[in-house]
């Protein structure tokens, strides 16, 4: 072999060794820098260990130990070496943590690379996502950040089950940061709770409602940020229970809030709210169209009232002192004067949006037109639309209305097609068969949650208690059903 070629190979080998040595020297430095910028260094433990070692040096216990093992000559005597020794021992806890992070990162990188290969997270050039950091978010949830490696976010969602099985974790959320080219995996070592109970309905802030709970926290939303809702899912998933919780919660905590519950299928759950003040429940298409026609007139009146008070939305109007508000009398006596939150709930959209023996084609078109107007303009004037449906296709749910429903709560779906129509992906198909388990989507946020369970009798007691405190006399309507059945009509004021 040519001697020149051998010399060149030797130089390359020498350079690689030097590069590897320099890289190993700087690895703990990089980890310390990352720990400082990301605030992942355990400062209390490291500083405590450092203070302990300073105490050891101050009382010369280190010299005592070296003398005991007949190694006193190792103790530094010159000022320069003593200060170097002092610095090394004082910072040892931090360097120890950094080296632990280096070893942990290399071990985790190797494990992740094997799992990424097995689940198909590999781009066309064969490059895998790389590990960036893993840190706790709270006592039970952690965040794993990895590079995207030019892979779409959908590829990570598709690989979710494989990642959970390979890493022995439960993933709450996978989200991307496009500017940094990274993906965050929010995960925990324990599964989601299968029951969510609200501790105190009476102390929920006005206009707020609880969506559910993840492993670590309770999710809330506000009618200002999430003015309209789509609640979808197959029978038995938890739609009716969530609507019961949603209506009860807002009803108890806002004495001015009004409700219109359009229930064309005469469902049992709407009977819970029958005969309550501030709640209207049309159960025929003719009555529903009449109520919606009033809403159409209400939109014009409320717009005029906001312009007169120079307010851009209902929140600014509420901030005005009552004596400074300009009042305008509505032209129609069926319209309520002033402004208040008004929530319109369509319980099973297909009954209203599809022509059938109870809904004529003309009525269906009129209902779609008015509700589309509410969805587009209702946010600023305090009209909020909630659509519940088992069938999320374009025939059963008007696309224009759906486009304006800012919050989506999707319970388990029977197939990917239905899930994609609601969420834009098939995540709702993969939900476990746990009543109340759903996917919450608001903007770019997509989270698996357990929605609150509010039993019929619990809601009845809460509503009854509210009016007893207001010196009203709720009368429970006796039903002919057995004691184990739901009452036909719980309250009459």
Phi, psi and omega per residue, in radians:
X1 nan 2.485 3.140
X2 -1.029 2.295 -3.085
X3 -1.154 -0.582 3.121
X4 -1.106 -0.718 3.137
X5 -1.122 -0.693 3.110
X6 -1.116 -0.723 3.129
X7 -1.103 -0.698 3.120
X8 -1.122 -0.721 3.087
X9 -1.088 -0.694 3.122
X10 -1.111 -0.676 3.108
X11 -1.158 -0.717 3.108
X12 -1.086 -0.782 3.134
X13 -1.081 -0.720 3.133
X14 -1.120 -0.720 -3.138
X15 -1.144 -0.714 3.111
X16 -1.106 -0.693 3.115
X17 -1.124 -0.740 3.134
X18 -1.135 -0.735 3.136
X19 -1.084 -0.728 3.133
X20 -1.139 -0.696 3.120
X21 -1.113 -0.806 3.138
X22 -1.100 -0.710 3.127
X23 -1.081 -0.746 3.131
X24 -1.159 -0.587 3.125
X25 -1.191 -0.692 -3.059
X26 -1.493 -0.221 -3.135
X27 -0.984 -0.872 3.120
X28 -1.150 -0.523 3.091
X29 -1.122 -0.766 3.122
X30 -1.097 -0.702 3.130
X31 -1.126 -0.681 3.087
X32 -1.128 -0.688 3.121
X33 -1.150 -0.769 3.103
X34 -1.083 -0.768 -3.133
X35 -1.085 -0.638 3.125
X36 -1.238 -0.752 -3.103
X37 -1.280 -0.601 -3.121
X38 -1.632 -0.058 -3.136
X39 0.995 0.797 3.102
X40 -1.856 -0.037 3.104
X41 -1.239 2.280 3.079
X42 -1.320 1.413 -2.990
X43 -1.007 -0.737 -3.077
X44 -1.106 -0.790 -3.131
X45 -1.186 -0.765 -3.115
X46 -1.164 -0.770 3.118
X47 -1.163 -0.659 3.090
X48 -1.085 -0.771 3.115
X49 -1.145 -0.648 3.123
X50 -1.139 -0.754 3.100
X51 -1.114 -0.655 3.100
X52 -1.088 -0.770 -3.140
X53 -1.174 -0.597 3.057
X54 -1.125 -0.663 3.071
X55 -1.130 -0.666 3.092
X56 -1.049 -0.767 -3.134
X57 -1.244 -0.636 -3.101
X58 -1.119 -0.724 -3.140
X59 -1.568 0.187 3.099
X60 0.981 0.529 3.116
X61 -1.213 -0.500 3.087
X62 -1.131 -0.726 3.095
X63 -1.151 -0.666 3.108
X64 -1.057 -0.739 -3.133
X65 -1.174 -0.728 3.125
X66 -1.127 -0.689 3.117
X67 -1.149 -0.696 -3.130
X68 -1.082 -0.626 3.116
X69 -1.629 0.266 3.082
X70 1.031 0.714 3.096
X71 -2.244 0.720 -3.083
X72 -1.176 -0.359 -3.124
X73 -1.206 -0.272 3.103
X74 -1.366 -0.253 -3.128
X75 -1.298 2.218 -3.078
X76 -1.175 2.320 -3.122
X77 -1.825 -0.660 -3.096
X78 -1.276 2.633 -3.121
X79 -1.014 -0.697 -3.104
X80 -1.118 -0.882 -3.134
X81 -1.178 -0.533 3.121
X82 -1.167 -0.733 3.108
X83 -1.178 -0.643 3.062
X84 -1.112 -0.726 3.117
X85 -1.124 -0.747 3.132
X86 -1.089 -0.792 3.140
X87 -1.090 -0.788 -3.098
X88 -1.098 -0.761 -3.100
X89 -1.257 -0.636 -3.134
X90 -1.168 -0.689 -3.110
X91 -1.597 0.000 -3.097
X92 -0.966 -0.722 3.125
X93 -1.028 -0.665 3.136
X94 -1.228 -0.732 3.099
X95 -1.171 -0.629 3.096
X96 -1.091 -0.757 3.089
X97 -1.096 -0.727 -3.121
X98 -1.096 -0.775 3.126
X99 -1.156 -0.621 3.073
X100 -1.080 -0.703 3.106
X101 -1.156 -0.656 3.110
X102 -1.068 -0.860 -3.131
X103 -1.127 -0.701 3.127
X104 -1.124 -0.735 3.140
X105 -1.106 -0.777 -3.127
X106 -1.141 -0.705 3.124
X107 -1.172 -0.757 -3.139
X108 -1.189 -0.653 3.104
X109 -1.065 -0.734 3.126
X110 -1.131 -0.770 3.136
X111 -1.111 -0.799 -3.125
X112 -1.106 -0.698 3.139
X113 -1.063 -0.734 3.124
X114 -1.134 -0.717 -3.129
X115 -1.228 -0.723 3.116
X116 -1.032 -0.711 3.096
X117 -1.109 -0.746 -3.066
X118 -1.194 -0.508 -3.120
X119 -1.716 0.046 3.043
X120 1.483 0.323 3.095
X121 -1.490 1.360 -3.074
X122 -2.584 2.235 -3.098
X123 -1.395 -3.107 -3.051
X124 -1.139 -0.382 3.110
X125 -1.591 0.055 3.134
X126 1.448 0.176 -3.112
X127 -1.485 2.405 3.141
X128 -1.766 2.717 2.983
X129 -1.034 2.548 -3.122
X130 -1.941 2.562 -3.130
X131 -1.267 2.335 3.088
X132 -1.939 -0.993 3.047
X133 -2.816 2.893 3.075
X134 -2.470 2.063 -3.063
X135 -2.473 2.707 3.128
X136 -1.320 2.489 3.007
X137 -1.716 -0.581 3.067
X138 -2.779 -2.859 -3.047
X139 -1.140 -0.371 -3.062
X140 -2.224 -0.174 -3.048
X141 -2.105 2.497 3.132
X142 -2.241 2.847 3.089
X143 -2.115 2.150 3.050
X144 -1.855 2.107 3.111
X145 -1.888 2.264 3.133
X146 -2.341 2.774 3.084
X147 -1.321 2.685 -3.122
X148 -1.393 -0.526 -3.091
X149 0.942 0.743 3.073
X150 1.088 0.346 3.092
X151 -1.596 2.498 3.095
X152 -1.252 2.724 3.134
X153 -1.069 -0.566 3.137
X154 -1.054 -0.529 3.116
X155 -1.143 -0.635 3.117
X156 -1.254 -0.670 3.079
X157 -1.122 -0.682 3.134
X158 -1.136 -0.562 -3.106
X159 -1.572 0.133 -3.044
X160 -0.993 -0.852 -3.107
X161 -1.066 -0.717 3.128
X162 -1.140 -0.682 3.101
X163 -1.143 -0.738 3.125
X164 -1.084 -0.775 -3.122
X165 -1.203 -0.714 -3.108
X166 -1.235 -0.649 -3.097
X167 -1.671 -0.086 -3.126
X168 1.016 0.848 -3.125
X169 -2.299 3.009 3.048
X170 -2.093 2.061 -3.050
X171 -1.587 2.203 3.090
X172 -1.516 -0.715 -2.986
X173 -2.748 2.528 3.003
X174 -2.192 2.084 -3.111
X175 -2.370 2.726 -3.068
X176 -1.965 2.719 2.980
X177 -2.121 1.725 -3.005
X178 -1.158 -0.593 -3.114
X179 -1.168 -0.606 -3.133
X180 -1.680 -0.182 -3.140
X181 1.194 0.641 -3.105
X182 -2.172 2.886 3.075
X183 -2.245 2.312 3.089
X184 -1.817 2.271 3.072
X185 -1.933 1.943 3.110
X186 -1.594 2.096 -3.008
X187 -2.493 2.976 3.089
X188 -2.592 2.891 -3.122
X189 -1.601 -0.070 3.133
X190 -2.198 2.712 -3.060
X191 -1.292 2.968 3.096
X192 -1.159 2.578 3.028
X193 -1.139 2.538 -3.131
X194 -1.705 0.076 3.111
X195 -2.549 2.322 3.093
X196 -2.223 2.100 3.105
X197 -2.116 2.346 3.087
X198 -1.448 2.183 -3.047
X199 -1.189 -0.726 -3.049
X200 -2.580 1.825 3.136
X201 -1.233 -0.433 -3.017
X202 -1.342 -0.250 -3.108
X203 -1.895 0.274 3.046
X204 -1.332 2.335 -3.082
X205 -1.086 2.530 -3.128
X206 -0.951 2.371 -3.138
X207 1.254 0.016 3.064
X208 -1.709 2.691 3.011
X209 -2.558 2.601 -3.114
X210 -1.549 2.222 -3.139
X211 -1.492 -0.714 -3.118
X212 2.854 -2.830 -3.128
X213 -2.323 2.539 2.952
X214 -1.680 -2.870 3.101
X215 -1.141 -0.532 -2.957
X216 -2.060 -0.355 -3.031
X217 -2.589 2.840 3.093
X218 -1.677 2.327 -3.133
X219 -1.704 2.286 3.091
X220 -2.135 2.749 3.039
X221 -2.395 2.860 -3.117
X222 -2.224 2.528 -3.116
X223 -1.131 -0.309 3.070
X224 -1.311 -0.736 -3.109
X225 -1.524 -0.538 3.095
X226 -2.191 1.421 -3.027
X227 -1.332 -0.465 -3.089
X228 -2.280 2.579 -3.063
X229 -2.259 2.519 2.909
X230 -2.004 2.125 3.117
X231 -2.012 1.983 -3.039
X232 -2.234 2.727 3.095
X233 2.689 2.762 -3.126
X234 -1.298 2.887 -3.108
X235 -1.006 2.367 3.107
X236 1.534 -0.030 -3.113
X237 -1.355 -0.562 3.135
X238 2.367 0.142 -3.131
X239 -1.026 -0.914 -3.070
X240 -1.104 -0.678 3.124
X241 -1.129 -0.719 3.121
X242 -1.147 -0.749 3.129
X243 -1.089 -0.666 3.084
X244 -1.056 -0.799 3.105
X245 -1.123 -0.782 -3.091
X246 -1.073 -0.866 -3.108
X247 -1.154 -0.812 -3.123
X248 -1.043 -0.778 -3.108
X249 -1.060 -0.882 -3.118
X250 -1.222 -0.590 -3.140
X251 -1.150 -0.703 -3.091
X252 -1.242 -0.509 -2.960
X253 -1.890 0.132 3.062
X254 -2.546 1.780 -3.069
X255 -1.244 -0.141 3.111
X256 -1.797 -0.235 -3.065
X257 -1.160 2.334 3.136
X258 -1.946 2.700 -3.097
X259 -2.319 2.439 2.933
X260 -2.159 2.000 -3.113
X261 -1.905 1.839 3.134
X262 -1.519 1.899 -3.055
X263 -2.200 1.457 -3.084
X264 -1.343 -0.247 3.115
X265 -1.641 0.110 3.114
X266 0.911 0.878 -3.112
X267 -1.227 2.674 -3.122
X268 -1.144 -0.593 -3.037
X269 -1.131 -0.573 -3.133
X270 -1.178 -0.376 3.140
X271 -1.145 -0.385 3.098
X272 -1.046 -0.539 -3.029
X273 -1.851 0.084 3.116
X274 -1.143 2.521 3.081
X275 1.206 0.130 3.041
X276 -1.482 2.450 3.066
X277 -1.113 2.627 3.123
X278 1.301 0.084 3.118
X279 -2.172 2.256 3.109
X280 -2.107 2.324 -3.064
X281 -2.251 1.475 3.043
X282 -1.261 2.311 -3.069
X283 -2.071 0.165 3.018
X284 -2.256 2.748 -3.107
X285 -1.119 -0.658 3.141
X286 -1.071 -0.807 3.133
X287 -1.173 -0.656 3.140
X288 -1.122 -0.762 3.132
X289 -1.106 -0.682 3.114
X290 -1.093 -0.745 3.127
X291 -1.154 -0.754 -3.136
X292 -1.155 -0.611 3.089
X293 -1.079 -0.688 3.064
X294 -1.109 -0.638 3.122
X295 -1.122 -0.665 3.115
X296 -1.058 -0.712 3.086
X297 -1.222 -0.594 3.137
X298 -1.087 -0.649 -3.141
X299 -1.028 -0.832 3.140
X300 -1.078 -0.763 -3.131
X301 -1.104 -0.791 -3.097
X302 -1.177 -0.647 3.068
X303 -1.051 -0.772 3.139
X304 -1.109 -0.697 -3.133
X305 -1.168 -0.700 3.115
X306 -1.153 -0.735 3.115
X307 -1.098 -0.695 3.137
X308 -1.110 -0.570 -3.138
X309 -1.657 0.076 3.117
X310 0.965 0.770 3.109
X311 -1.985 2.438 -3.131
X312 -1.445 -0.403 3.113
X313 -2.723 3.127 -3.064
X314 -1.175 -0.501 3.128
X315 -1.128 -0.726 3.094
X316 -1.165 -0.627 3.120
X317 -1.103 -0.739 3.141
X318 -1.133 -0.454 -3.126
X319 -1.336 -0.338 3.114
X320 -1.209 2.445 3.019
X321 -1.133 2.487 -3.055
X322 -0.999 -0.633 -3.110
X323 -1.269 -0.262 3.141
X324 -1.690 -0.105 -3.125
X325 -1.341 2.429 3.049
X326 -1.588 2.057 -3.108
X327 -1.648 2.420 3.097
X328 -2.189 2.226 3.123
X329 -1.345 2.295 3.104
X330 -1.174 2.546 3.132
X331 -1.245 -0.496 -3.114
X332 -1.834 2.300 -3.110
X333 -1.207 -0.298 3.118
X334 -1.380 -0.150 -3.124
X335 -1.710 2.343 -3.136
X336 -1.357 2.368 3.120
X337 -1.274 2.679 3.132
X338 1.359 -2.985 -3.113
X339 -2.127 2.482 3.007
X340 -2.719 2.827 3.035
X341 -1.170 2.371 3.110
X342 -2.348 2.048 -3.063
X343 -1.864 2.135 3.137
X344 -1.829 2.070 -3.097
X345 -1.974 2.136 3.078
X346 -1.795 1.805 -3.091
X347 -1.512 1.804 -3.058
X348 1.306 1.614 -3.034
X349 -1.099 -0.567 -3.086
X350 -1.037 -0.548 -3.134
X351 -1.162 -0.457 -3.112
X352 -1.749 -0.582 -3.003
X353 -1.658 -0.082 3.102
X354 -2.038 2.289 3.122
X355 -1.174 2.344 3.134
X356 -2.691 -2.896 -3.091
X357 -1.178 -0.319 3.135
X358 -1.797 -0.251 -3.086
X359 -2.274 2.000 3.113
X360 -1.339 2.766 -3.100
X361 -1.025 -0.745 3.133
X362 -1.099 -0.716 3.118
X363 -1.134 -0.687 3.134
X364 -1.080 -0.792 3.128
X365 -1.103 -0.693 3.133
X366 -1.164 -0.725 3.110
X367 -1.096 -0.760 3.116
X368 -1.073 -0.734 -3.113
X369 -1.099 -0.826 -3.089
X370 -1.179 -0.783 -3.121
X371 -1.183 -0.552 3.045
X372 -1.130 -0.674 3.088
X373 -1.143 -0.726 3.088
X374 -1.083 -0.762 -3.126
X375 -1.116 -0.632 -3.109
X376 -1.363 -0.729 -2.974
X377 -1.930 -0.142 -2.995
X378 -1.213 -0.482 -3.040
X379 -0.973 -0.873 -3.040
X380 -1.266 -0.453 -3.052
X381 -1.789 0.085 3.041
X382 1.510 0.322 3.026
X383 -1.767 2.138 -3.032
X384 -2.119 2.323 -3.045
X385 -1.925 2.278 3.066
X386 -2.164 2.073 -3.141
X387 -1.921 2.173 3.063
X388 -1.937 2.374 -3.107
X389 -2.713 2.602 2.965
X390 -1.646 -0.432 -3.074
X391 -2.021 1.746 -3.057
X392 -1.533 0.276 -3.099
X393 -1.292 2.957 -3.027
X394 -1.140 -0.433 3.115
X395 -1.292 -0.697 -3.091
X396 -1.512 -0.269 -3.115
X397 -2.458 2.013 -3.098
X398 -1.031 2.199 -3.105
X399 -1.030 -0.647 3.129
X400 -1.142 -0.687 3.100
X401 -1.171 -0.814 -3.117
X402 -1.019 -0.661 -3.107
X403 -1.103 -0.397 -3.110
X404 -1.765 0.058 3.095
X405 -1.499 1.747 -2.946
X406 -1.269 -0.467 3.107
X407 -1.970 2.371 -3.133
X408 -2.209 2.196 3.054
X409 -2.072 1.980 -3.033
X410 -2.081 2.044 3.062
X411 -1.470 -3.094 -3.036
X412 -0.999 2.360 3.115
X413 -1.935 2.705 -3.054
X414 -1.342 -0.442 -3.127
X415 -2.636 2.940 -3.109
X416 -1.125 -0.602 -3.104
X417 -1.025 -0.830 3.136
X418 -1.119 -0.731 -3.141
X419 -1.120 -0.721 3.137
X420 -1.137 -0.660 3.123
X421 -1.091 -0.571 -3.115
X422 -1.547 -0.873 -2.988
X423 -1.790 -0.360 -3.019
X424 1.584 0.010 3.080
X425 -2.647 3.065 -3.065
X426 -1.677 0.385 -3.033
X427 -1.129 -0.560 -3.092
X428 -1.206 -0.371 3.099
X429 -1.236 -0.540 -3.067
X430 -1.557 0.050 3.122
X431 -1.141 2.503 3.081
X432 -1.192 2.686 -3.118
X433 -1.332 1.042 3.132
X434 -1.903 2.098 3.111
X435 -0.973 2.270 -3.136
X436 1.629 -0.147 3.120
X437 -1.402 2.297 -3.040
X438 -2.641 2.962 3.011
X439 -1.892 2.227 3.096
X440 -1.808 2.245 3.130
X441 -2.252 2.137 3.064
X442 -2.468 1.924 -3.028
X443 1.185 -2.231 3.131
X444 -1.545 -0.134 -3.086
X445 -1.387 2.144 3.074
X446 -2.281 1.985 -3.012
X447 -2.333 2.446 3.001
X448 -1.463 2.275 -3.070
X449 -2.404 2.877 2.960
X450 -1.903 2.030 -3.070
X451 -1.357 2.723 -3.083
X452 -1.146 2.501 3.058
X453 -1.801 2.013 3.047
X454 -2.140 1.891 -3.112
X455 -1.203 2.764 3.135
X456 -0.950 -0.885 -3.085
X457 -1.163 -0.538 3.099
X458 -1.185 -0.766 3.106
X459 -1.101 -0.699 3.136
X460 -1.073 -0.762 -3.138
X461 -1.159 -0.681 3.120
X462 -1.106 -0.772 3.140
X463 -1.182 -0.700 3.134
X464 -1.134 -0.744 -3.112
X465 -1.111 -0.639 -3.134
X466 -1.053 -0.768 -3.067
X467 -1.442 -0.372 2.987
X468 -1.138 -0.662 3.135
X469 -1.234 -0.370 3.112
X470 -1.680 0.288 3.112
X471 1.080 0.486 3.020
X472 -1.730 2.837 -3.051
X473 -2.072 1.586 3.075
X474 -1.231 2.351 -3.133
X475 -2.018 2.130 3.131
X476 -1.370 2.203 3.119
X477 -1.401 2.171 -3.127
X478 -1.336 2.369 3.136
X479 -1.854 2.881 3.104
X480 -1.593 0.109 -3.136
X481 -1.457 2.935 3.120
X482 -1.226 2.920 -3.081
X483 -1.151 -0.375 -3.121
X484 -1.506 -0.163 -3.113
X485 -1.551 2.896 3.055
X486 -1.269 2.439 3.095
X487 -1.144 2.581 -3.112
X488 -1.243 -0.800 3.138
X489 -2.446 1.854 -2.954
X490 -1.374 -0.614 -3.003
X491 -2.316 2.507 2.975
X492 -2.476 2.075 -3.067
X493 -1.594 nan nan
